[in-house]
Amino acid sequence: MLFSTRIRIDVRWSLVLSALPFVVLVGLYLGTAYVRHARNPDDKIVPTLGKLIDGAKRSVTPDKSGKVQLLLDTWASAKRFGIALAIVFLAVPLGVMMGCFPFWESLLYRFVVFTDKIPAIALLPILFIAFGLGELSKVALMVIGVFPTVCLDAYLRAKSIPDEQFQKAQTLEASGFETVWLVVYPQIFPRMLDTIRLNFKSMMALLLAGEALAASVGLGYRIFVVRRYLAMDVIIPYVIFMTVLLYAADVTFQWWAQRYKWVDRE
């Protein structure tokens, strides 16, 4: 049954199996925390469940000025992430142009491949010097790290479209732009949503690196500030919260890809 390709799993069993790895992971953590605190009640490395809850409560408790730190950090990081994501979306039409039009392929393909091999994190000091310590350098870091990869994937998907479809469109007197807009985009855009969502983790990692070195607010900034005090009871809830946000964004993009309809397809 474990290696059968023809079995059908009931919905209820599917939910149970999906929950099983989470239960095992939580159980291992709680067991480790229990053992470590039995040996050292002041252990800070693996907080107990109660301490994690206390740390989460402190993060959502308003300070003296009435501000909730978690909300401020989330808004700052989400704004940077959203701006970078909007720019990354532009990689899709650029990659399609490279894949469909020989002029743009000759002009940009090798350049995009070259920039895709640059380790983005190594550019962080250069970006800080060139753009300062503000928002631009953090957004640029995420864009540089992900934009070329998305662009190349769009290029490869556009190149995989059979020539017969282009010939049929041209037979129907469609222009080059119309062929790309009505033939290529409807086929590759849902798959490009998958490509973008699979790069969420890379974008977040680059954002955390930028915030850790130069920021006054943000999820990454907060984690590296409390790290000095070994405040794992705050760090772990922050990490879980970030993971939940990215998971929600991933599910949203999956839903978008599945429900996607090209309005001009007909």
N, C-alpha and C positions, 0 to 999 in steps of 0.2 A: 504493500500500500504506500509506503514512504517514497518509492521511486516509480510509481505507476503514473503514466501520462494520460490515463483515460478515466480516472475516478472523478466523481463530482462531490464536492464537500458541501454539506448543508450550511446554510447561513449562520446558524447558531454555533456550529462547530468552527466555522471560519472565524467568528468573533472570539471564541475561546482560544484558538490557536494564535490569533493575532495578539491577544493579551498576555499569552504565556511568557514571551521574552521579557516583557516589561515587569511581570511579577517576579521573574527570576532575578532580573537586575536589581529591583528594589529590595528583594530579599537578601541578596548578597551584600548590598550596601548596609542595610540595617544590621545584618549579622556581624559585619566588620566593625560597625560603630559600637555595637554592644561589647564585642571582645576588647576593643581598644579602650573603651571607657571603663570596663571592668578592671583593666590594668592601671589606667591613669584617668581618674575622673575629670581632670583638667585638659584632656586632649582636645586640640583645636583642629586637627587635620581632618578628622572624619566626624563631624557633628552628629549628634543624635537627631531624631525626627523632631523632638521638642525644640531643640536649639535652631534647627532650620526654620521652623514655624516662627520662632521669635525673631530671627533675622529677617524673614520676609515681612513680618509685621512692622519692624523698624523701617523697612524700605518704603512702606506705603503710609506711614504715619506722618502727618504734616509737621514740618519743623516750626521754629518760632515765628517765621514769617508767613506761615500758612501754606507753604509750598510742599508738594509731595515729590521727593527726590526721584523716585522711580518713574513718575510721569514726565518729569523734566528730562531725564536721561533718555527715555523712550522717544519722546518727541524730537530731541536733537538728533539721535541716531537715525530715526525713521526719515527725517527730512533729508539728511545726507544720502541715505540709501535710496530714497525715492528719486532724487535728482539724478543720481548716477544710473539708476535703472531706466529712467526715461531716455537718457543719452544712449545707453546700451541698446535700446530698441532700434535706434537708428542704424545699428550694424546690420539689421536684417535687410532693408532695401539696398544698402551698399553692397552686401554680399550677393544679393540677387543680380544687381547690375553687373558685378564682376563675372557672375556665372552665365549671364545671358548675352552680354555685349562684349565682343573681343577687344574693343578699344579700352574699356574700363578694366578688363582682365589684364591686358598688357601694362597698363599704367599703374595699377595698384596691387596686383596679386603678390608679387615678390616683396613689396614693402610691407604688406599686412602680415605675411608669413614671418618676415624678419622681426617685426615688432611683437608678434605673438610669442617669440622666444625670449623676450626680455623679462627677467624676473622682476615683477612689479615692485616687490618689497624693497629691492635694492635701489629703486628710484626715490624712495621716501625722503632721504636727506636732500636730494636734488630738488624735489618738489617743494620742500619746506623753504629752501633757499630761494627758489625761483618765484613761488607764489605766496610765501609767508606761511604763518601758522594758522590761517583762517580756514574757512569751509572749502575753498577752492582746491587746496592741496589734497584734502581727504577725498573729495569727489573725484578729482583727477586720478588718484591712486586706484580707486575701484574701476574707473573707466578704462584706464590703461591695462589693468590686469584681466579684464573680461571682454572688452569690446572686440579685440582682434579674434579671439576664439569664437565668439558668436558670429562674427562676420565670415570667417572661414567655413563654419558649419553651414551657413546660409549659401555660401558659394558652392560648396560640394553638393548640397541638396538641389540647387538650381541646375547644376551641371548634370545631375542624374535624370532630369526630365527628358524623356525620349524625344528625339528630333522630329518624329512623326507629328507630335502635338504642335510644334512650332510651324511645321509645314501646313498642317490643316488650318491653323489660325491665319497664316498668310494667304492661303487659298481663299479664305473667307474675307480677304482684304483687311485684315486687322493690322494696325501699325505695330511697330516694335514695342512701344509703350503699352498699347492695349494687350498685346500678347503676354507681356510680363504681368500686367495688372490683373488680367482675367484668366490666365492659364497657369502661370507659375505660382503667384502668391496664394491662391486658394489651396494649392496642394501642399505647400511647404510651411505656411504660417503656423498651423497647429503644432507641427513638429518643432518649429523654432521656439514656441512657448515652452516645450519640454526642455530644449537646450538652455533657455534662459533660466528656468527654474532649477535646473541642475547646477547652475553656477551661483545660486544664492549663497551657498556656504563659502565659496571663494570670495564673493563680494563682502560678506560679513567679516571674514577673517582679515581682509585688507582694511576694512573700516575700523575694526578693533585695534589693529596695529597703528593706524593713524591717530585714533583717539587716545591710545595709551601714551603716545609720545608728545602730542600737542593738542590738548583740549581742556576745557574747563567744565564741560558737561557732556554726558553721553554714556551709553552702557559700557563701552570699553574703558573709558576714563574712570568710571566708578569702580570697575573690577580691579584695575591696577592701583587705585588709591587704597582700597581696603586690603589689598594684598600685603601692604607693608605691615599690617597688624595681624596677618594670618586669619583674617575674618572669613573663614570658610562658610560660616553660617549665613553670610551675605552673598558671597561669590557664587555658591551653588544655586541658590534661588534665582540669582541673576542669569546664570547660564541656562537653567531650566526655562526661565521666562523667554530668553532669546530664542531658544530652541522651539518653544511653542509658537512664537511669532513667525519664525521661518517655516515651520510646518504648516501653519495656517495659510501663509502665502503660497506654499507649494501646492496645497490642496486647491486653493483658488485658481491657480494656473492650470492644474489638471482639469478642473471643471470647465474652465474657459476653453481649453483645447478640445475637450469632448463635445462641448456645445457650440463650437465655433461654426458660423455660417457666413459665407461670403455673399453679401447682399446683392452684388452685381453678377453673381455667377450665371444667372439665367440670361 
